[in-house]
Amino acid sequence: MDPERTNWYVHQRDYYLHVDPKPVENLTLFQRDASFILHTDTFRPGYYAIECINFANNYIRLRDDGYLWIELEANTSDYVDAASFKLYEYSKSRTYHDLIYRYFSLK
């Protein structure tokens, strides 16, 4: 959930992460697209991996173009690095532009 806007959620759409308000229509699909499993030590010790509920074995990873993307697990060092995250405490001093990075930061 976006901490600064009630009823706005991080969710996947077309495999990219978006932040949008909760819709009136297709709520069940939206809820599944906005649900993730936080795994510890999946790819790297001390790091987290975030699996998409709607797509088993698909994890959030940082793409080379800087976007967060849902992609099927791959056993490559590039994938492991891009799908390994640290969590940081939310800080109100950051701007909205940094919203996603409040939660996910590449190692």
NURO-601026 format. One record per residue: residue in one letter; x, y, z of N, C-alpha, C, O in turn. Coordinates in steps of 0.2 Angstrom, whole numbers, padded with zeros to 4 digits, always signed. Each point is the difference from the previous one (the first is absolute). Layout:
N
AXYZXYZXYZXYZ...
END
This chain:
107
M+0004-0006+0000-0004+0006+0000+0004+0006+0000+0006+0000+0003D-0008+0005-0007+0004+0007+0000-0002+0003+0007-0005+0001+0002P+0011+0000+0002-0002+0003+0007-0002+0007+0000-0003+0003+0005E+0003+0001-0011-0002+0007+0000-0007+0000-0004-0003+0006+0000R+0000-0011-0003-0006+0000-0003-0004-0006+0002+0001-0006-0002T-0007+0007+0005-0004-0005+0003-0003-0004-0006-0002+0003-0005N+0002-0010+0005-0003-0004-0005+0004+0000-0007-0003-0002-0005W+0009+0004+0005+0005-0001-0006+0005-0005+0002+0002-0001+0005Y-0002-0004-0010+0004-0006+0001+0006-0001-0005-0001+0002-0006V+0006-0005+0008+0005-0003-0005-0003-0006-0003-0002-0005+0004H+0002+0004-0010-0003-0006-0003+0003-0001-0007+0004+0005-0003Q-0004-0011+0000+0003-0001-0006-0006+0000-0005-0006-0002+0001R+0008+0005-0007-0004+0001-0006+0005-0001-0006+0004+0003-0001D-0006-0008-0003+0005-0002-0006+0007-0001+0002+0004+0002-0003Y-0003-0005+0009+0006-0002+0003+0004+0006+0003+0005-0001+0003Y-0007+0007-0004+0003+0006+0003-0003+0002+0007-0006-0002+0001L+0009+0005+0004-0003+0002+0006-0003+0007-0001+0004+0004-0003H-0010-0003+0005-0003+0007+0000-0003+0001+0007-0001-0004+0004V+0000+0011-0003-0004+0002+0006-0006+0003-0002+0000+0006-0003D-0006-0009+0004-0006+0003-0002-0005-0001+0006+0001-0004+0005P-0007+0008-0006-0005-0001+0005-0004-0007-0001+0000-0002-0005K-0002+0000+0011-0004-0006+0000-0006+0001-0005-0004+0005+0001P+0003-0009-0006-0006+0001-0004-0007-0003+0003+0000-0004+0004V-0005+0006-0007-0007-0002+0001-0001-0007-0003-0003-0004+0003E+0005+0004-0010-0001-0006-0004+0006-0005+0001+0006+0003+0001N-0007-0009-0002+0006-0005+0000+0004+0000+0006+0006-0001+0000L-0010+0002+0006+0004+0001+0006+0004-0007+0002+0005+0001+0003T-0008-0006-0004+0003-0007+0002+0007+0000-0004+0005-0002+0003L-0005+0003-0010+0006+0000-0004+0005+0005+0003+0006-0002+0000F-0008+0008+0001+0004+0005+0003+0004-0002+0006+0006+0001+0001Q-0010-0004+0004+0002-0002+0006+0006-0005-0001+0005+0000+0004R-0006-0005-0008+0005-0005-0002+0006+0003-0003+0006-0002+0002D-0007+0007-0006+0006+0003-0004+0003+0005+0005+0006+0002-0001A-0009+0000+0007+0003+0004+0005+0003-0004+0006+0002+0003+0005S-0002-0010-0006+0002-0004+0006+0007-0004-0002+0000-0002-0006F+0004+0003+0010+0007-0003-0001+0002-0004+0007-0002+0001+0005I+0007-0006-0007+0003-0004+0006+0007+0003+0001+0004+0000-0005L-0003+0002+0011+0007+0002+0002+0004-0006+0002-0002-0002+0006H+0007+0000-0009+0004-0006+0001+0007+0003+0003+0003+0005-0002T-0001-0008+0007+0007+0001+0003+0005-0004-0003-0001-0006-0001D+0007+0008+0000+0006-0004-0002-0001-0005-0006+0003-0005-0001T-0008+0007-0004-0001-0004-0006+0006+0000-0004+0002-0006-0002F+0000+0012+0000+0006+0000-0005+0006+0002+0003+0006-0003-0002R-0006+0007+0007+0006+0002+0004-0001+0000+0007-0005+0003+0002P+0009-0005+0002-0001+0000+0008+0000+0008+0002+0004+0004-0003G-0009-0003+0007-0001+0007+0002-0004+0004-0004-0001+0006+0001Y-0001-0008-0007-0004+0004-0004-0007-0004-0001-0001-0005+0002Y-0004+0009-0005-0007-0002-0001-0001-0001-0008+0003+0003-0004A-0008-0007+0003-0002-0001-0007-0008+0001+0001-0003-0002+0005I+0000+0005-0010-0007+0001+0000-0004-0003-0006+0001+0001-0005E-0005-0007+0007-0003-0004-0005-0007+0003-0001-0004+0002+0005C+0002-0002-0011-0007+0002-0002-0005-0006+0001+0001-0005-0002I-0006+0007+0006-0006-0005+0001-0003-0003-0006-0001-0006-0001N+0000+0010-0004-0003-0002-0006+0004-0004-0005-0002-0004-0004F+0009+0004+0005+0004-0004-0004+0006-0003+0004+0004+0003+0002A-0006-0010-0001+0005-0003+0005+0007+0000-0004+0001-0001-0006N+0004+0001+0011+0007+0000-0002+0002+0006-0005+0005+0000-0003N-0009+0005+0004+0001+0007-0004+0002+0005+0006-0004+0001+0004Y+0009+0002-0005+0003+0005+0006+0001+0007-0003+0001+0001-0006I-0002+0004+0010+0001+0007-0002+0008+0000+0000+0004-0003+0004R-0002+0006-0010+0007+0002-0001+0001+0006-0003-0005+0003-0003L+0011+0000+0004+0001+0007-0003+0003-0001-0007+0005-0004-0001R-0008+0006-0004+0002+0000-0007+0006+0004-0001+0001+0005+0003D+0003-0006-0009+0005+0005-0002-0002+0007-0001+0004+0004+0000D-0011-0003-0002-0002+0006-0002-0003+0004+0007-0002+0005-0001G+0003-0008+0007-0002+0003+0006-0007-0001+0002-0002+0002+0006Y-0002-0006-0010-0007-0002+0002+0000-0006+0004+0004-0005-0001L-0009+0004+0006-0001-0006+0004-0005-0004-0005-0005+0003-0002W+0007-0009+0002-0003-0005-0005-0002-0007+0004+0004-0001+0004I-0009-0002-0006-0001-0007+0002+0003-0005-0005-0002+0001-0006E+0006-0005+0008+0003-0005-0005+0001-0007+0003+0002+0000+0006L-0003-0005-0010+0001-0007+0002+0007-0001+0003+0005+0003-0003E-0004-0006+0008+0007-0002+0003+0004-0003-0005-0001-0004-0003A+0007+0007+0003+0006-0002-0004+0006-0002+0004+0001+0004+0005N+0003-0009-0006+0006-0001+0004+0006+0003-0004+0004-0004-0002T-0004+0010+0002+0005+0004-0002+0003+0005+0005-0005+0003+0004S+0011-0001-0004+0002+0005+0005-0003+0007-0002-0002+0003+0005D+0000-0001-0011-0003+0006-0001-0007+0000+0003-0002+0005+0003Y-0002-0010-0004-0006-0001+0003+0000+0001+0008-0004+0003+0003V+0008-0007-0001+0001-0001+0008+0001+0007+0003-0003+0002+0005D+0008+0002-0008+0002+0006+0002-0006+0005-0001-0001+0004+0005A-0003-0004-0010-0005+0005-0001-0007-0002+0003-0004+0004+0001A+0004-0010+0002-0006-0002+0004+0002-0001+0008-0005-0002+0003S+0010+0005-0001+0002+0000+0007+0000+0007+0003+0003+0004-0003F-0008-0004+0008-0001+0007+0003+0001+0000+0007+0000-0005+0004K+0002+0011-0002+0000+0002+0008-0006+0004+0001-0002+0004-0004L-0001-0004+0010-0006+0004+0002+0003+0006+0004+0004-0002+0005Y-0007+0008-0006+0002+0005+0004-0006+0003+0004-0005+0000-0003E+0006+0003+0008-0005+0004+0004-0003+0006-0005+0004+0003-0003Y-0010-0003+0003-0004+0006-0003+0003+0007+0003+0000+0000+0006S+0001+0004-0011+0002+0007+0002-0004+0005-0003+0000+0000-0006K-0004+0005+0010-0004+0005-0003+0004+0005-0003-0003+0004-0004S+0010-0004+0005+0004+0006-0003+0001-0002-0008+0003+0005-0003R-0004-0010+0001+0001-0002-0007-0006+0003-0004-0006+0000+0002T+0007+0001-0009-0005+0002-0004-0004-0006-0003+0002-0005+0001Y-0008+0007-0004-0004-0005-0003+0003-0004-0005-0001-0006-0001H+0006+0009-0003+0004-0003-0005+0003-0006+0002+0001-0005-0003D+0001+0005+0010+0004-0005+0003-0005-0006+0003+0003-0004+0003L-0009+0004-0005-0005-0004+0004+0002-0007+0000+0001-0003+0005I+0000+0000-0011+0002-0007+0000+0007-0002+0003+0000-0005+0004Y+0004+0010-0004+0007-0001+0003+0000+0001+0007+0005-0002+0004R-0011+0004-0001-0001+0000+0008+0000-0007+0002+0002-0002+0006Y-0004-0003-0010-0001-0006+0002+0005-0005-0003+0002-0005+0003F+0000+0006-0009+0004-0005-0003+0007+0004-0002-0001+0005-0003S+0006-0008+0004+0007+0003-0002+0004-0006-0002+0002-0004+0004L+0001+0005-0010+0005-0005-0002+0006+0000+0004+0002+0005+0002K+0000-0011-0001+0006+0000+0005+0006+0004-0002+0005+0000+0003
END
